[in-house]
Amino acid sequence: MKRVLYVDDEPDIREIAELALGLDPEFEVRTAASGAEAIKIAREWLPEIVLLDVMMPGMDGPETLSQLRGHPETLHTPVAFVTARAQRNEIQNFATLDAVGVIAKPFDPITLPVQVRKLMK
């Protein structure tokens, strides 16, 4: 099983992502509603990838990534940003933040597991 952590402050989007990723029999999926919750889950559960919403109240996606990099357990965990702001210059900026990729919102629930698998390679 491949562990996937999906982080988003919007409950509806978290639910859709969890259902979509759960259709892949190889994925074990957990979700978090905030950056702080994501860090706690990631340090204990050790996912193979974290899918991280960029714009969240409190701790945003880039700050959450920075915090994940500050812990030995999550120092090398691949992180992909999920964002509605997927213009080329912003994608390049996310790449400089040590993200393995960007998934544009709104994402297609049918192709989401395939996108995540590509990012995990």
C-alpha positions in Angstrom: 0.0 0.0 0.0 1.1 3.5 -0.8 0.2 6.1 1.8 -1.2 9.4 0.5 -1.9 12.4 2.7 -4.3 15.0 1.2 -4.4 18.4 2.9 -7.1 20.9 2.2 -9.1 23.3 4.4 -12.3 22.7 2.3 -14.2 19.6 3.6 -15.9 19.0 0.2 -12.6 19.0 -1.7 -11.0 16.7 0.9 -13.9 14.3 0.6 -13.8 14.2 -3.2 -10.0 13.7 -3.2 -10.3 10.9 -0.6 -12.9 9.1 -2.6 -11.0 9.6 -5.9 -7.7 8.4 -4.5 -9.4 5.6 -2.6 -10.5 4.1 -6.0 -6.9 3.1 -6.5 -6.5 -0.2 -4.6 -2.8 0.5 -4.0 -3.5 3.8 -2.1 -4.2 4.1 1.6 -5.5 7.7 2.0 -5.7 10.0 5.0 -6.7 13.7 5.0 -5.9 16.7 7.1 -7.8 20.0 7.3 -4.8 22.2 8.2 -1.1 22.5 7.9 -0.6 21.8 11.6 -2.8 18.7 11.4 -0.9 17.6 8.3 2.5 17.9 10.0 1.2 15.8 13.0 -0.2 13.1 10.7 2.8 13.0 8.4 5.3 12.6 11.3 3.4 9.7 12.8 2.0 8.0 9.7 4.9 8.6 7.3 3.0 9.0 3.9 4.8 8.3 0.6 3.5 11.6 -0.7 1.7 14.7 0.7 -0.8 16.6 -1.5 -0.9 20.0 -0.1 -3.4 22.8 -0.8 -1.5 26.1 -1.3 -4.0 28.6 0.1 -5.2 27.7 3.6 -5.9 29.9 6.6 -3.3 30.0 9.3 -0.4 28.0 7.9 -0.5 27.9 4.0 0.9 25.2 1.8 4.5 26.6 1.4 4.8 27.2 5.1 3.5 23.7 5.8 6.1 22.3 3.4 8.8 24.3 5.2 7.7 22.9 8.5 7.7 19.3 7.1 11.3 19.8 5.9 12.2 20.7 9.5 11.5 17.2 10.9 13.8 14.2 10.2 10.7 12.0 9.6 9.4 14.2 6.8 12.6 15.7 5.5 12.5 13.7 2.2 8.7 13.1 1.9 7.6 14.1 -1.6 5.1 17.0 -1.6 2.9 18.2 -4.4 0.9 21.4 -4.3 -2.7 21.4 -5.2 -3.8 24.8 -6.4 -6.2 26.8 -8.5 -3.2 29.1 -9.2 -1.5 26.9 -11.8 0.0 29.4 -14.2 3.5 28.7 -15.5 5.3 31.2 -13.4 3.6 30.0 -10.2 4.4 26.4 -11.0 8.1 27.3 -11.5 8.0 29.1 -8.1 6.5 25.9 -6.4 9.3 23.9 -8.0 11.9 26.1 -6.2 10.1 25.3 -2.9 11.1 21.6 -3.2 7.7 20.3 -4.5 7.7 17.3 -6.8 4.8 18.8 -8.8 1.6 20.7 -9.0 -2.0 19.5 -9.5 -4.4 22.1 -10.8 -7.7 22.7 -9.1 -10.4 21.9 -9.9 -8.8 18.4 -10.4 -10.5 15.6 -12.3 -11.4 12.9 -9.7 -11.1 10.2 -12.3 -7.5 11.1 -13.3 -6.3 12.2 -9.9 -4.9 8.8 -8.9 -3.0 8.6 -12.2 -1.5 12.1 -11.6 -0.5 11.1 -8.1 1.2 7.9 -9.3 3.2 9.9 -11.8 4.4 12.3 -9.1 5.4 9.3 -6.9 7.8 7.9 -9.5 
